[in-house]
Each structure stands twice: as structure tokens, then as C-alpha cells.
Amino acid sequence: MVAEFVVITGMSGAGRSQAANHFEDLGWYVVDNLPPALLPKVREFADAADSGISRVGLVLGLNLYHEEVAPALADLKASSEGSVRILFLDASTPELVKRFGSTKRRHPFAGTSPMGVSDAIEAEREALGYLRSEADVVVDTSEYSIYQLNRFIDEVFELDAGPESVTTRIMSFGFKHGIPLDADLVLDCRFLPNPHWVEELRPLTGRDEAVRDFLLNGQPMAESFLKKTEDLLTMLVPAYVREGKSYLTIAFGCTGGHHRSVFVAEDINRRLVENRELGIRPLVIHRDIDK
């Protein structure tokens, strides 16, 4: 039996344990806090004809095994007949500080040193830089509840996009809430007129027809921007696929994340779905629409 592997890694406090629990709930065989030196043994066990295991989740941290992780993962990818994907969980430093403060736990990267939580987080972030760059899927959990993280995992790991495609997520967000850490492309929609300043449009969102009409009629560049963005993605998505990227996040931002970015994200999603040349199935997330 050829097993499929997902390596769950990332910043301490960003949700590795929650992700591992959900993979386990989905029927994956999950091994937590595994020393990298034992990865070949797990692969041999999973690939055995009588193992009964088809999907394996491996939870890896860096605090104990700095120098072993990179070569161990490279060997796993080279020696496994099934797919090996790396899921990297990230979060902003202020959010991680808040999470460690609420649990009263010492940051594992601090060890026995007098290092503060913020310094330990930044040290871990620097050490994990190379692993983040190698990840197939990067998700910023700063604004995620456990339910939202579980839904994200369901969407990404339960969909079979096929070898000739790339799983594409389209996100709207508000700049005042911060740029998404996991975005591959960020486009600013604040050149469009802001419906927030129109009293009857303020309580609506970019999903509403009245907001759409206002934006398309209020800015001659709107239609041109949407068409050129579709053309850009039609060119870039296949290029990402050729480079081996299996997951792509395209983020559209406006001030609050209620009107303009939501409108653009919805319209671009419609265009990409109808674009038979691409053949992709986008996932749409409006990160800040309820804030």
C-alpha cells in the first residue's frame, strides 16, 4: 500500500495540535512530536502491504531537532511513492504572545534561557523560515477559530484538484486588520469608491447587488481592473503549477474588508470558475466581512 503523507509543522501556538486532532478525526494515522530520525521507520511501516494505513499525518516541531528536520523531510519526499505535502501553520507575533499569555505556558523555543515570549517567537520564526518556504500549504491562523481551521483543512485536503491544477483560495480582507500572512498575491482595491460613505450601502457587503452596481458604475476602471486581473491569473496560475506549487492564495484588500474587496473577490471567483482554460476550483473566504 502506498501511503499519502502530510507533515504538520509551523509556529508553536499556531494550531499544530488542533490541526493534528482534526486530521485524526478525518481518519488519518497521526504521529505527534516525532523525532525526524524516525521518519524512515514510519514510512516503511505505512508503506507495508499489510499496514492498513493509507494516510499519515506527521507533527514536527523544531525546538529539539534543528539540524535534522530539513534532510529528514528531503529524504521522505525522495523515498515515498505517495504524495508528501507540508502544512505550515503561522500566526502573527502579537496573537502568539496573547495565546501563550492565556495558557501560562513557557514558549518551547526559550528553553531554560531568560528569553521573553516575543524574543522566543521571533527566534523560532527565523529558524522556521526555510521550512515555511518549502511548505505546500501555508495558513495564517491569527483570525481563525478551531472551527475555521478545521474547515480550511477540509477544503484543502479533501479536494482532489488533480496533478495539472492548483488549489486556489480567493480571500477578501481589510487592511486595517492586517495583510494575510499566507497570501501569495495581494491586490489593493482601495482605488475604488468606498460604499461605506454611502449611508444606504454601509450596512451591506460586496455580495449585494446594490454595492456591485455602485462600484461598477462609480469607477470606469473597475471593469478593466477585473478583466486584467483575470488575464493576469490566467497567465500566472499555470506558471505556478509548472513550478510545482499545489496551493495558491490570492488576497484582495480594502479598508475594512466589507465592500470593495468582497465585491472583487466574488467577481474574480466567478470569472475563474467560468474560465475553462484554467480548469480550477477556487475556494472563497471573506476574512473580515463580519468584523
BAFI-3210 file (N, C-alpha, C; in Angstrom, 3 decimals, decimal comma, padded with zeros to 6 digits):
// residues 291
n [1|2|3|4|5|6|7|8|9|10|11|12|13|14|15|16|17|18|19|20|21|22|23|24|25|26|27|28|29|30|31|32|33|34|35|36|37|38|39|40|41|42|43|44|45|46|47|48|49|50|51|52|53|54|55|56|57|58|59|60|61|62|63|64|65|66|67|68|69|70|71|72|73|74|75|76|77|78|79|80|81|82|83|84|85|86|87|88|89|90|91|92|93|94|95|96|97|98|99|100|101|102|103|104|105|106|107|108|109|110|111|112|113|114|115|116|117|118|119|120|121|122|123|124|125|126|127|128|129|130|131|132|133|134|135|136|137|138|139|140|141|142|143|144|145|146|147|148|149|150|151|152|153|154|155|156|157|158|159|160|161|162|163|164|165|166|167|168|169|170|171|172|173|174|175|176|177|178|179|180|181|182|183|184|185|186|187|188|189|190|191|192|193|194|195|196|197|198|199|200|201|202|203|204|205|206|207|208|209|210|211|212|213|214|215|216|217|218|219|220|221|222|223|224|225|226|227|228|229|230|231|232|233|234|235|236|237|238|239|240|241|242|243|244|245|246|247|248|249|250|251|252|253|254|255|256|257|258|259|260|261|262|263|264|265|266|267|268|269|270|271|272|273|274|275|276|277|278|279|280|281|282|283|284|285|286|287|288|289|290|291]
n.u [000,848|000,577|001,274|-000,153|001,272|001,125|002,863|002,742|003,495|005,070|004,648|004,950|002,044|000,435|-001,452|-000,844|-001,480|-004,296|-004,772|-003,649|-005,355|-007,705|-007,061|-006,754|-009,394|-010,465|-009,667|-006,996|-003,800|-002,077|000,994|002,488|004,899|007,232|010,545|012,742|014,563|013,226|011,463|011,943|011,337|008,624|007,626|008,334|006,767|004,161|004,036|004,059|002,588|000,567|-000,180|-002,478|-002,737|-003,345|-003,172|-001,112|-000,347|002,161|003,472|005,604|007,929|010,430|012,057|013,724|015,140|016,788|018,736|018,106|015,658|015,297|016,959|015,695|013,047|013,526|014,522|012,266|010,461|011,852|011,971|009,404|006,643|004,065|002,174|003,680|003,033|003,546|002,217|002,120|001,656|000,968|001,072|000,434|002,901|001,914|-000,534|000,349|001,779|-000,348|-001,761|000,047|000,185|-002,383|-002,408|-000,411|001,862|005,321|007,247|008,319|010,656|012,224|013,480|015,575|016,471|016,528|014,958|012,366|008,833|008,162|010,701|011,430|009,511|010,182|012,733|012,115|010,589|012,511|014,168|012,431|012,102|013,160|011,744|009,131|009,253|009,450|007,058|003,977|001,440|000,518|-000,873|-002,348|-003,283|-004,137|-006,607|-008,325|-010,829|-011,107|-012,986|-012,930|-010,325|-010,470|-012,317|-010,837|-008,821|-010,408|-011,268|-008,873|-007,482|-009,322|-010,229|-009,626|-007,616|-006,145|-003,259|-002,616|-003,479|-004,036|-004,753|-006,722|-007,185|-009,318|-009,303|-010,865|-010,060|-009,523|-007,407|-006,991|-007,109|-004,888|-002,531|-002,993|-000,946|-000,490|-000,831|-000,178|-000,374|-001,189|-003,624|-004,591|-007,635|-008,452|-008,598|-011,060|-014,299|-015,552|-018,098|-018,802|-019,194|-021,617|-024,727|-026,976|-025,717|-023,858|-024,513|-024,551|-022,815|-020,077|-021,254|-023,798|-026,158|-026,650|-024,333|-022,490|-023,444|-023,033|-020,229|-019,340|-020,503|-019,535|-016,812|-014,923|-012,658|-013,103|-014,263|-012,266|-010,094|-010,951|-011,045|-008,364|-007,135|-008,167|-006,939|-004,267|-004,164|-004,842|-002,532|-000,593|-001,345|-001,025|001,759|002,607|001,794|003,500|005,870|005,585|003,914|001,233|-000,742|-002,395|-002,856|-004,815|-005,197|-007,456|-007,636|-009,302|-010,262|-011,837|-012,679|-015,268|-016,790|-015,544|-013,314|-014,621|-016,529|-014,795|-013,405|-015,527|-016,343|-014,020|-013,755|-016,039|-015,337|-013,038|-014,066|-015,657|-013,745|-012,624|-010,182|-008,400|-009,425|-009,770|-010,806|-011,809|-011,582|-013,454|-012,935|-014,039|-012,426|-012,732|-015,356|-017,369|-016,545]
n.v [-001,195|002,207|005,015|008,225|011,252|013,912|016,555|018,196|021,247|024,256|027,443|027,461|027,333|028,123|026,349|023,633|021,304|021,346|021,074|018,554|016,971|017,232|016,063|013,470|012,969|012,862|010,440|009,997|008,540|009,664|010,893|012,363|014,854|013,655|012,427|013,495|011,591|009,223|009,199|007,607|005,018|005,187|005,639|003,220|001,436|002,393|002,021|-000,678|-003,673|-004,844|-002,947|-001,398|001,308|004,322|007,068|009,390|011,511|013,666|015,268|017,864|019,675|022,225|022,725|020,841|019,571|020,939|020,701|018,351|018,251|019,322|017,616|015,181|015,517|015,951|013,471|011,900|012,842|012,093|009,331|008,331|006,810|007,694|010,821|013,656|016,213|019,440|021,121|024,258|026,058|029,296|032,419|035,775|037,631|039,222|037,854|035,273|035,816|036,585|034,169|032,468|033,851|033,461|030,762|030,439|028,997|028,188|029,321|026,915|027,338|028,932|027,458|026,917|029,431|032,987|034,233|036,256|035,888|037,110|037,397|034,705|033,770|035,197|034,162|031,497|031,878|032,799|030,526|028,759|029,697|028,597|026,223|027,096|028,269|026,029|024,808|023,306|024,187|027,075|028,562|031,248|031,478|033,472|034,819|032,727|030,557|027,382|025,939|027,224|026,658|023,886|023,716|024,848|022,905|020,764|021,747|022,016|019,544|017,587|017,987|016,989|018,248|017,442|016,558|018,436|020,878|023,569|024,161|026,819|029,627|032,300|035,338|037,887|040,858|043,242|046,002|047,354|045,410|043,968|042,501|039,334|036,701|034,420|034,925|034,680|036,377|039,797|042,190|045,541|047,068|049,618|051,784|051,950|053,575|054,129|052,318|052,555|055,178|055,826|056,116|054,304|052,070|051,289|049,298|047,022|044,433|043,498|041,443|042,128|043,207|045,943|047,173|046,149|047,291|049,999|050,117|049,284|051,219|053,519|053,754|053,907|052,359|049,943|047,635|047,190|046,650|044,239|042,538|042,602|041,524|038,948|038,108|038,250|036,238|034,056|033,778|033,441|031,293|028,718|028,896|028,775|026,155|024,723|025,146|023,505|024,246|023,662|024,996|028,052|031,345|034,115|037,371|040,005|043,320|045,875|048,797|048,075|045,489|044,801|045,725|046,626|044,816|042,394|042,412|042,392|039,949|038,098|038,537|037,927|035,266|034,199|034,661|033,056|030,514|030,230|030,214|028,131|027,517|027,533|025,678|025,415|025,121|027,406|028,398|030,433|032,922|035,249|037,091|039,217|040,049|040,001|041,624]
n.w [000,000|-000,884|000,903|001,694|002,748|005,136|006,444|009,403|010,554|011,868|013,582|017,128|019,021|016,959|016,127|015,669|017,167|017,181|014,436|013,994|015,550|014,092|011,631|012,542|013,291|010,770|009,926|009,460|010,163|012,782|013,962|016,633|017,610|016,568|016,387|013,845|012,882|012,957|010,875|008,465|009,432|010,056|007,493|006,220|007,700|007,136|004,375|004,094|002,846|004,373|006,220|006,412|006,434|004,864|004,860|006,394|009,079|010,152|012,871|013,376|015,297|015,903|018,064|019,300|017,336|015,381|013,233|011,993|010,706|008,014|006,216|006,803|005,915|003,204|002,489|003,022|001,080|-001,205|-001,052|-000,796|-002,376|-002,496|-002,219|-000,612|001,454|002,882|005,569|006,823|009,712|010,712|012,535|013,646|015,521|017,783|018,229|018,871|021,192|022,817|022,956|024,273|026,642|027,656|028,186|030,009|029,571|029,060|026,343|024,042|022,589|024,090|026,009|028,770|029,039|029,883|028,037|026,697|025,800|023,303|022,112|021,932|020,156|017,820|017,410|016,874|014,571|012,776|012,651|011,459|008,936|006,517|006,342|006,120|003,613|002,042|002,276|001,159|001,700|003,347|006,165|007,799|011,020|012,691|012,844|012,998|014,256|015,974|014,564|012,058|011,242|011,034|008,948|006,891|006,581|005,760|003,268|001,802|001,954|001,391|-001,149|-004,454|-006,589|-008,745|-010,765|-012,727|-011,928|-009,559|-006,189|-005,457|-003,466|-002,900|-001,303|000,600|002,422|005,116|005,182|007,560|009,420|009,028|006,714|005,177|006,297|004,858|002,199|-001,284|-003,454|-003,358|-003,859|-004,073|-003,488|-002,941|-004,616|-005,689|-005,389|-002,097|-000,674|001,951|002,667|001,708|002,870|002,650|001,663|003,491|005,540|003,988|002,039|-000,160|-001,510|-002,162|-004,623|-004,960|-004,037|-005,827|-008,248|-007,648|-007,474|-010,014|-011,623|-010,534|-010,936|-013,679|-014,142|-012,921|-014,255|-016,150|-014,445|-013,273|-015,516|-016,391|-014,156|-014,192|-016,589|-015,770|-013,790|-015,327|-016,757|-014,708|-012,949|-014,331|-014,554|-011,894|-011,362|-013,073|-011,731|-009,621|-007,538|-005,373|-004,109|-003,847|-002,751|-003,257|-002,447|-001,895|-000,957|000,968|002,819|005,198|004,621|003,930|001,703|-001,014|-001,443|-001,054|-003,097|-005,360|-004,934|-005,132|-007,785|-009,265|-008,552|-009,832|-012,508|-012,772|-012,292|-014,534|-016,462|-018,638|-019,617|-017,504|-015,594|-012,778|-009,295|-007,350|-003,866|-001,759|000,630|002,937|004,925|006,787|006,780|008,711|010,717]
ca.u [000,000|001,327|000,643|-000,088|001,783|001,089|003,718|002,116|004,543|004,804|004,944|004,343|000,877|-000,326|-002,530|-000,409|-002,219|-005,669|-004,752|-003,394|-006,581|-008,710|-006,627|-007,075|-010,838|-010,763|-009,234|-005,561|-002,955|-001,282|002,092|002,824|006,215|008,090|011,927|012,940|015,333|012,317|010,587|012,048|010,665|007,189|007,338|008,399|005,600|002,948|004,062|003,966|001,363|-000,455|-000,263|-003,832|-002,655|-003,226|-002,911|-000,325|-000,024|003,369|003,562|007,011|008,373|011,865|012,822|014,709|015,811|017,021|019,541|017,662|014,362|015,399|017,355|014,720|011,915|014,001|014,601|010,901|009,903|012,570|011,812|007,999|005,963|002,858|002,391|004,143|002,760|003,896|001,277|002,797|000,717|001,621|000,208|001,180|003,578|001,013|-001,515|001,038|002,046|-001,626|-002,106|000,916|-000,199|-003,621|-002,166|000,628|002,924|006,586|007,462|009,314|011,911|013,008|014,254|015,819|017,058|015,612|014,361|010,941|007,989|008,301|012,015|011,395|008,695|010,959|013,811|011,510|010,185|013,727|014,620|011,471|011,977|013,421|010,678|007,957|009,436|009,324|005,727|003,000|000,291|000,786|-002,112|-002,246|-004,410|-004,323|-008,025|-009,104|-011,296|-010,837|-013,916|-012,461|-009,132|-010,938|-012,937|-009,738|-008,197|-011,363|-011,284|-007,596|-007,008|-010,360|-010,441|-008,614|-007,530|-005,501|-001,858|-002,441|-004,139|-003,533|-005,849|-006,658|-008,072|-009,507|-009,617|-011,020|-009,616|-009,410|-006,035|-006,899|-006,983|-003,610|-002,413|-002,888|000,425|-000,378|-001,177|000,875|-000,563|-002,048|-004,032|-005,247|-008,854|-008,867|-008,764|-012,483|-015,049|-015,878|-019,535|-019,002|-019,604|-022,984|-025,476|-027,818|-024,860|-022,953|-024,765|-024,474|-021,471|-019,780|-022,080|-025,101|-026,233|-026,587|-022,921|-021,862|-023,829|-022,367|-018,799|-019,140|-020,916|-018,843|-015,402|-014,733|-011,560|-013,469|-014,391|-010,942|-009,299|-011,402|-010,630|-006,906|-006,782|-008,438|-005,876|-003,043|-004,244|-004,813|-001,127|000,248|-001,689|-000,281|003,188|002,775|001,664|004,738|006,923|005,289|003,096|-000,071|-001,707|-002,196|-003,798|-004,886|-005,907|-007,890|-007,826|-009,814|-010,027|-012,429|-012,934|-016,711|-017,429|-014,794|-012,548|-015,588|-017,053|-013,765|-013,166|-016,659|-016,343|-012,879|-014,098|-016,965|-014,600|-012,136|-014,893|-016,131|-012,585|-012,344|-008,750|-007,707|-009,919|-009,533|-011,973|-011,390|-012,252|-013,593|-013,012|-014,123|-011,848|-013,120|-016,673|-018,240|-015,901]
ca.v [000,000|003,455|005,952|009,669|011,892|015,347|016,967|019,335|021,963|025,686|028,151|026,989|028,137|028,487|025,394|022,306|020,248|021,349|020,502|017,120|016,343|017,169|015,025|012,197|012,817|012,546|009,082|009,895|007,991|010,825|010,697|013,690|015,086|012,575|012,793|013,350|010,384|008,069|009,300|006,436|003,869|005,396|005,434|001,785|000,813|002,785|001,502|-002,133|-004,129|-005,220|-001,936|-000,871|002,763|004,978|008,498|009,572|012,868|013,733|016,572|018,155|020,967|022,412|023,129|019,835|018,896|021,973|020,334|017,076|018,309|019,529|016,400|014,107|015,761|015,735|012,022|011,380|013,163|011,358|007,878|007,932|006,669|008,502|012,259|014,198|017,641|020,099|022,137|025,165|026,911|030,527|033,417|036,993|037,619|039,634|036,812|034,180|036,291|036,516|032,771|031,933|034,511|032,884|029,395|030,498|028,043|028,742|029,035|025,827|027,769|029,660|026,511|027,364|030,764|034,040|034,858|036,543|035,203|037,749|037,043|033,280|033,643|035,679|033,202|030,340|032,288|032,824|029,153|028,055|030,374|027,710|025,226|027,802|028,471|024,739|024,259|023,278|024,956|027,952|029,187|032,174|031,167|034,580|035,158|031,505|029,728|025,973|025,535|027,744|025,896|022,573|023,879|025,069|021,599|020,007|022,257|021,821|018,171|016,673|018,236|016,436|019,188|016,796|016,941|019,532|022,069|024,089|024,564|028,274|030,265|033,728|035,907|039,325|041,241|044,666|046,382|047,786|044,202|043,339|041,712|037,899|036,207|033,281|035,329|034,635|037,605|040,766|043,281|046,602|047,539|050,885|052,818|052,011|054,419|053,370|052,319|052,849|056,570|055,963|055,659|053,131|050,928|050,975|048,010|045,924|043,940|043,372|040,402|042,676|043,755|047,409|047,533|045,825|048,319|051,244|050,048|049,209|052,480|054,647|053,791|053,329|051,406|048,714|046,518|046,959|046,012|042,848|041,776|042,464|040,603|037,607|037,806|038,017|034,934|033,052|033,606|033,046|030,012|027,616|029,028|028,223|024,706|024,203|025,214|022,526|024,785|023,000|025,790|029,464|032,250|035,435|038,204|041,328|044,110|047,250|049,341|047,275|044,112|044,565|046,074|046,581|043,570|041,297|042,500|041,956|038,518|037,361|038,660|037,164|033,859|033,852|034,643|031,905|029,312|030,167|030,169|026,714|027,387|027,256|024,427|025,363|025,222|028,299|028,456|031,849|033,241|036,681|037,025|040,272|040,563|040,089|042,421]
ca.w [000,000|-000,950|001,831|001,486|003,954|005,337|007,557|010,072|011,255|011,961|014,814|018,364|019,364|015,757|015,894|015,227|017,871|016,685|013,089|014,128|016,050|013,030|010,695|013,185|013,178|009,376|009,645|009,215|011,228|013,158|014,908|017,157|018,212|016,091|016,043|012,399|012,570|012,885|009,705|007,570|010,034|009,873|006,076|005,943|008,327|006,425|003,014|004,106|002,188|005,343|007,278|006,508|006,583|003,564|005,047|007,613|009,484|010,972|013,516|013,648|015,812|015,652|019,233|019,719|016,222|014,370|012,074|011,435|010,037|006,560|005,487|007,011|005,022|001,839|002,300|002,978|-000,234|-002,249|-000,917|-000,725|-003,651|-002,403|-002,106|000,670|001,484|004,134|006,026|007,762|010,439|011,146|013,173|013,938|016,824|018,869|018,513|019,559|022,562|023,541|023,200|025,332|027,888|028,177|028,658|031,051|029,244|028,591|024,928|023,952|021,977|025,091|026,798|030,149|028,996|030,363|026,861|026,785|024,827|021,989|021,560|021,599|018,942|016,677|017,182|016,215|013,217|011,953|012,446|010,617|007,649|005,373|006,275|005,598|002,173|001,379|002,540|000,083|002,167|004,485|006,611|008,926|011,911|013,637|012,966|012,852|015,364|015,700|013,506|010,772|010,870|010,591|007,629|005,959|006,329|004,956|001,898|001,117|001,910|000,922|-002,560|-005,345|-007,713|-009,872|-010,946|-013,667|-011,423|-008,299|-005,317|-005,388|-002,492|-003,110|000,006|000,790|003,761|005,379|005,538|008,957|010,237|008,708|005,488|005,472|006,235|003,955|000,837|-002,306|-004,227|-002,676|-004,734|-003,312|-004,153|-002,352|-005,637|-005,991|-004,453|-000,895|-000,353|003,376|002,829|001,203|004,042|002,407|001,313|004,599|006,214|003,025|001,753|-001,581|-002,116|-002,515|-005,971|-004,918|-003,893|-007,115|-009,217|-007,255|-007,781|-011,462|-012,232|-009,933|-011,275|-015,008|-014,138|-012,222|-015,198|-016,723|-013,399|-013,126|-016,702|-016,400|-013,079|-014,731|-017,548|-015,004|-013,146|-016,396|-017,096|-013,577|-012,321|-014,965|-014,246|-010,551|-011,473|-013,670|-010,721|-008,594|-006,447|-005,359|-003,348|-004,160|-002,098|-003,876|-001,471|-002,325|000,248|001,002|004,159|006,266|004,221|003,853|000,436|-002,258|-001,590|-001,161|-004,464|-006,312|-004,725|-005,688|-009,244|-009,782|-008,395|-010,915|-013,766|-012,804|-012,425|-015,915|-017,343|-018,910|-019,910|-016,243|-015,021|-011,340|-008,426|-006,260|-002,572|-001,436|002,066|003,259|006,262|007,723|006,418|009,882|011,788]
c.u [000,885|000,604|000,828|000,323|001,461|001,920|003,131|003,174|004,168|005,116|004,248|003,198|000,013|-001,397|-002,109|-001,238|-003,660|-005,753|-004,564|-004,647|-007,621|-008,329|-006,964|-008,576|-011,257|-010,282|-007,766|-004,879|-001,942|-000,247|002,573|004,229|007,212|009,512|012,164|013,681|014,446|011,379|010,724|011,322|009,149|006,802|007,339|007,173|004,334|002,876|003,985|002,606|000,237|-000,658|-001,694|-003,880|-002,459|-002,901|-002,268|-000,074|001,154|003,505|005,001|007,174|009,870|012,696|013,891|015,579|016,128|017,661|019,041|016,441|014,496|015,844|016,361|013,525|012,306|014,062|013,205|010,278|010,548|012,247|010,355|007,383|004,674|003,192|002,840|003,925|003,077|002,874|001,961|001,772|001,462|000,602|001,071|001,804|002,662|-000,011|-000,870|001,375|000,779|-001,989|-001,242|000,591|-001,437|-003,416|-001,170|001,770|004,171|006,760|008,567|010,648|012,796|013,900|014,373|016,416|016,062|014,899|012,865|010,161|008,162|009,623|012,051|010,608|009,492|012,121|013,282|011,129|011,391|014,204|013,718|011,349|012,151|012,300|009,395|008,055|009,267|007,912|004,841|001,789|000,717|-000,522|-001,837|-003,478|-004,708|-005,793|-008,917|-009,569|-010,930|-011,726|-013,415|-011,205|-009,526|-011,538|-011,866|-009,086|-009,110|-011,290|-010,018|-007,251|-008,069|-010,662|-009,300|-008,546|-006,856|-004,104|-001,644|-003,069|-003,489|-004,745|-005,715|-007,662|-008,111|-010,008|-009,849|-010,593|-009,618|-008,001|-005,924|-006,826|-005,699|-003,657|-002,288|-001,460|000,599|-000,712|000,033|000,830|-001,521|-002,336|-004,893|-006,443|-009,293|-008,926|-010,231|-013,191|-015,565|-017,373|-019,821|-019,541|-020,965|-023,897|-026,271|-027,000|-024,007|-023,253|-024,687|-023,031|-021,285|-020,530|-023,413|-025,068|-026,101|-025,149|-022,185|-022,170|-023,122|-020,900|-018,543|-019,496|-020,104|-017,385|-015,193|-013,626|-011,957|-013,511|-013,045|-010,035|-009,660|-010,928|-009,128|-006,428|-007,042|-007,342|-004,566|-003,041|-004,254|-003,384|-000,330|-000,062|-000,989|001,213|003,496|002,704|002,943|005,888|006,650|004,459|001,716|-001,132|-001,380|-003,274|-003,692|-005,760|-006,208|-008,238|-008,479|-009,655|-010,540|-012,699|-014,405|-017,265|-016,559|-014,040|-013,471|-016,172|-016,048|-013,518|-014,281|-016,642|-015,205|-013,140|-015,012|-016,226|-013,697|-012,902|-015,331|-014,986|-012,165|-010,870|-007,960|-008,128|-009,671|-010,843|-011,609|-012,219|-012,294|-013,752|-013,050|-013,706|-012,466|-014,545|-017,590|-017,653|-016,460]
c.v [001,248|004,504|007,393|010,312|013,390|015,644|018,245|020,026|023,442|026,228|027,512|027,920|028,505|027,470|024,016|021,197|020,169|020,731|018,997|016,392|016,204|016,143|013,639|011,916|012,430|011,160|008,926|009,250|009,075|010,464|012,073|013,699|013,993|013,077|012,564|012,076|009,157|008,125|008,099|005,212|003,981|005,159|003,947|001,068|001,117|002,171|-000,015|-002,579|-004,406|-004,180|-001,437|000,644|003,398|006,459|008,726|011,052|012,863|015,134|016,809|019,561|021,071|022,564|022,119|019,330|019,852|021,440|019,074|017,183|018,388|018,266|015,262|014,273|015,538|014,250|011,409|011,629|012,331|009,870|007,417|007,867|007,490|009,974|012,636|015,705|018,197|021,193|022,971|026,099|028,101|031,394|034,628|036,907|038,107|038,558|035,644|034,560|036,181|035,078|032,158|032,575|033,894|031,478|029,336|029,515|028,783|028,377|027,987|026,263|028,521|028,731|026,966|028,761|031,787|034,772|035,076|035,870|035,791|037,381|035,574|033,047|034,076|034,749|031,965|030,684|032,305|031,409|028,390|028,648|029,455|026,689|025,844|027,966|027,173|024,171|024,306|024,138|025,757|028,611|030,047|031,975|032,291|034,862|033,930|030,962|028,286|025,484|025,990|027,017|024,509|022,652|024,078|023,737|020,740|020,422|021,881|020,347|017,156|016,873|017,642|017,294|018,577|017,334|018,129|020,827|022,511|024,507|026,058|028,801|031,759|034,331|037,407|039,656|042,757|045,012|046,795|046,614|043,439|042,518|040,234|037,396|035,113|033,628|035,228|035,892|038,512|041,909|044,253|047,144|048,917|052,031|052,957|052,931|053,570|053,442|052,635|054,259|056,863|055,309|054,382|051,888|050,448|049,631|046,803|045,447|043,866|042,257|040,941|043,374|045,274|047,888|047,270|046,902|049,641|051,237|050,009|050,517|053,665|054,776|053,127|052,275|050,040|047,510|046,169|046,239|044,536|042,000|041,570|041,537|039,164|037,190|037,482|036,619|033,802|032,766|032,987|031,661|028,838|027,673|028,490|026,696|024,091|024,202|024,279|023,028|024,161|023,832|027,261|030,302|033,632|036,306|039,579|042,139|045,451|047,717|048,413|045,833|043,766|044,713|045,781|045,263|042,369|041,249|041,955|040,451|037,675|037,389|037,857|035,671|033,405|033,723|033,408|030,591|029,122|030,050|028,711|026,481|027,019|025,922|024,298|025,518|026,102|028,101|029,927|032,027|034,750|036,833|038,002|040,789|040,747|040,955|043,840]
c.w [000,000|-000,121|001,375|002,801|003,954|006,586|008,138|010,917|011,345|013,338|016,013|018,743|018,172|015,407|015,428|015,868|017,380|015,293|013,148|014,595|014,942|011,973|011,250|013,091|011,759|008,970|009,309|010,419|011,594|014,210|015,347|017,745|017,839|015,823|014,551|012,014|012,411|011,681|008,759|008,115|009,866|008,415|005,737|006,497|007,540|005,033|002,945|003,583|003,162|006,444|007,481|006,639|005,210|003,677|006,408|007,856|010,438|011,543|013,924|014,206|015,602|016,922|019,649|018,569|015,072|013,093|011,382|010,547|008,518|005,814|005,641|006,080|003,564|001,524|002,206|001,607|-001,339|-002,228|-000,913|-002,113|-003,675|-002,267|-000,702|000,616|002,867|004,401|007,092|008,378|011,017|011,865|013,474|015,324|017,950|019,241|019,251|020,997|023,406|023,881|024,293|026,676|028,501|028,716|029,807|030,796|028,773|027,122|024,791|023,360|022,966|025,889|028,236|030,196|029,534|029,227|027,069|025,677|023,425|021,330|021,142|020,316|017,717|016,362|016,461|014,783|012,271|011,637|011,483|009,214|006,463|005,213|005,739|004,089|001,386|001,484|001,299|000,421|003,390|004,879|007,838|009,805|012,898|013,905|012,930|014,200|015,024|014,564|012,142|010,300|010,361|009,190|006,558|005,583|005,465|003,495|001,142|000,942|001,504|-000,550|-003,363|-006,596|-008,927|-010,113|-011,863|-013,187|-010,120|-007,473|-005,048|-004,378|-002,790|-001,810|-000,103|002,215|003,882|005,818|007,004|009,920|009,925|007,428|005,847|005,299|005,189|002,507|-000,088|-003,173|-003,466|-003,639|-003,934|-004,102|-003,679|-003,363|-006,036|-004,994|-003,289|-000,578|001,111|003,585|002,209|002,241|003,790|002,055|002,477|005,263|005,288|002,875|000,246|-002,265|-002,638|-003,874|-005,985|-004,811|-005,204|-008,156|-008,924|-007,683|-009,282|-012,153|-011,727|-010,307|-012,632|-015,057|-013,598|-013,161|-015,816|-015,722|-013,262|-014,305|-016,726|-015,285|-013,504|-015,712|-016,828|-014,397|-014,172|-016,827|-015,949|-013,023|-013,005|-014,689|-012,853|-010,573|-012,022|-012,681|-009,547|-007,432|-006,507|-004,659|-003,533|-003,478|-002,730|-002,983|-002,055|-001,078|000,008|002,448|005,256|005,917|004,118|002,442|-000,783|-002,453|-001,743|-002,576|-005,472|-006,173|-005,332|-007,211|-009,865|-009,651|-009,525|-012,245|-013,870|-012,944|-013,870|-016,925|-017,569|-019,217|-018,660|-015,640|-013,533|-010,582|-007,230|-004,994|-002,170|000,068|002,206|004,718|007,244|007,521|007,623|010,989|011,796]
res [m|v|a|e|f|v|v|i|t|g|m|s|g|a|g|r|s|q|a|a|n|h|f|e|d|l|g|w|y|v|v|d|n|l|p|p|a|l|l|p|k|v|r|e|f|a|d|a|a|d|s|g|i|s|r|v|g|l|v|l|g|l|n|l|y|h|e|e|v|a|p|a|l|a|d|l|k|a|s|s|e|g|s|v|r|i|l|f|l|d|a|s|t|p|e|l|v|k|r|f|g|s|t|k|r|r|h|p|f|a|g|t|s|p|m|g|v|s|d|a|i|e|a|e|r|e|a|l|g|y|l|r|s|e|a|d|v|v|v|d|t|s|e|y|s|i|y|q|l|n|r|f|i|d|e|v|f|e|l|d|a|g|p|e|s|v|t|t|r|i|m|s|f|g|f|k|h|g|i|p|l|d|a|d|l|v|l|d|c|r|f|l|p|n|p|h|w|v|e|e|l|r|p|l|t|g|r|d|e|a|v|r|d|f|l|l|n|g|q|p|m|a|e|s|f|l|k|k|t|e|d|l|l|t|m|l|v|p|a|y|v|r|e|g|k|s|y|l|t|i|a|f|g|c|t|g|g|h|h|r|s|v|f|v|a|e|d|i|n|r|r|l|v|e|n|r|e|l|g|i|r|p|l|v|i|h|r|d|i|d|k]
***
